Amino acid sequence: MTGAGDLRVSDRLTIPADELQWRFSASRGPGGQHVNTANTRVEVRFDVAASPSLTDDQRARLLDRLGPEVRVVSQSERSQARNRAVARERLATRLARALVVPRVRRPTRATRASVERRLDAKSRQSERKQQRRPPGRDDD
């Protein structure tokens, strides 16, 4: 069962809320006078190296691609709550992308039909170019 503040990254990974470290500070973004009084800039950190919720494979992949700590900052919105939501989304997206295992490409041979089609196209192109030559030239 996941808690309200837990971060769902994928079907196989949910990060508990207590593993996320939040920092708030004054934003440099839009907001007028409000920006001088409210801490709307949000920074969220996730310690990959020390997280007990990751499997060994997930930890190795994240350490390789993102490093020992993942940090996301949001200050584009006027409200701290909205910046928190944006930061959570960005963190989840960043972690999910880093966890994707690329498919292994297995080289395949060209089919006989595709080879024949390619050779037919080459010979048609060759004939087309030969027909464009002026008559009487025997350079071949």
C-alpha positions in Angstrom: 0.0 0.0 0.0 1.4 3.4 -1.0 1.1 6.5 1.2 -0.3 9.8 0.0 3.2 11.4 -0.4 4.8 8.4 -2.0 6.3 8.9 -5.5 5.1 6.3 -8.0 7.8 6.0 -10.6 6.7 2.9 -12.4 4.7 -0.3 -11.8 7.7 -1.8 -10.1 9.0 1.2 -8.2 7.4 3.5 -5.6 9.6 5.7 -3.5 8.3 6.4 0.0 7.8 10.0 0.9 10.4 9.9 3.7 13.2 9.2 1.2 12.6 12.5 -0.5 14.3 15.6 0.9 12.6 18.9 0.2 14.0 22.4 0.3 12.2 25.7 -0.2 13.6 29.1 -0.9 12.6 32.4 -2.5 12.0 32.1 -6.2 13.4 34.2 -8.9 10.4 33.5 -11.2 7.1 35.4 -11.7 5.0 36.7 -8.8 5.7 40.4 -8.3 5.8 41.4 -4.6 4.6 37.9 -3.6 7.9 36.5 -4.8 9.8 38.5 -2.1 7.8 37.1 0.8 7.0 33.5 -0.1 9.4 30.5 -0.5 7.9 29.2 -3.8 11.1 27.7 -5.2 11.1 24.0 -4.6 14.1 21.6 -4.7 13.6 17.9 -4.2 16.5 15.4 -3.7 16.6 11.7 -3.8 19.6 9.7 -2.5 20.0 6.9 -5.0 23.0 5.3 -3.2 21.3 5.0 0.2 17.7 4.2 -0.8 16.4 1.0 0.6 13.4 0.9 -1.8 15.6 0.2 -4.9 16.6 -3.2 -6.0 20.3 -3.8 -6.8 19.7 -3.7 -10.5 17.6 -0.4 -10.3 20.3 1.2 -8.0 23.1 0.2 -10.4 21.2 1.6 -13.4 20.4 4.9 -11.7 23.9 5.3 -10.3 25.3 4.7 -13.8 22.9 7.1 -15.5 22.1 9.8 -12.9 24.8 9.6 -10.2 24.4 9.0 -6.4 21.9 11.8 -5.9 19.1 13.1 -8.2 18.1 16.7 -7.7 15.1 18.5 -9.3 14.3 22.2 -9.0 11.0 24.0 -9.9 10.4 27.7 -9.6 8.2 28.3 -12.7 4.9 28.6 -10.8 3.7 31.2 -8.4 2.5 28.7 -5.8 4.7 26.4 -3.7 2.2 23.6 -4.0 2.2 23.8 -7.8 6.0 23.8 -7.8 6.0 20.8 -5.6 3.8 18.9 -8.0 5.9 19.9 -11.0 9.1 18.8 -9.1 7.5 15.5 -8.2 6.5 14.9 -11.9 10.0 15.8 -13.1 11.7 13.5 -10.6 9.4 10.6 -11.5 9.9 11.1 -15.2 13.7 11.4 -14.8 13.9 8.2 -12.7 11.5 6.3 -15.0 13.6 7.2 -18.1 16.8 6.2 -16.4 15.3 2.8 -15.4 14.3 1.9 -19.0 16.3 -1.1 -20.2 17.1 -0.7 -23.9 16.2 -3.6 -26.1 19.1 -5.6 -27.4 19.3 -5.4 -31.2 19.8 -8.7 -32.8 21.1 -8.4 -36.3 19.1 -10.1 -38.9 19.8 -11.1 -42.5 18.0 -9.4 -45.4 15.3 -11.6 -46.9 15.8 -13.0 -50.4 12.9 -11.0 -51.6 14.3 -7.7 -50.2 17.7 -8.4 -51.8 16.0 -9.1 -55.2 13.9 -5.9 -54.9 17.0 -3.8 -54.2 18.9 -5.4 -57.1 15.9 -4.8 -59.4 15.7 -1.2 -58.4 19.4 -0.8 -59.0 19.1 -2.3 -62.5 16.1 -0.1 -63.3 18.0 3.0 -62.2 21.0 1.9 -64.3 18.7 1.4 -67.4 17.1 4.8 -66.8 20.5 6.5 -66.7 21.7 4.7 -69.8 18.7 5.9 -71.8 19.5 9.5 -70.9 22.9 9.3 -72.6 23.2 10.8 -76.0 23.2 8.3 -78.9 26.5 7.3 -80.5 28.7 7.4 -77.3 30.4 4.1 -76.6 32.2 4.7 -73.4 31.5 1.3 -72.0 
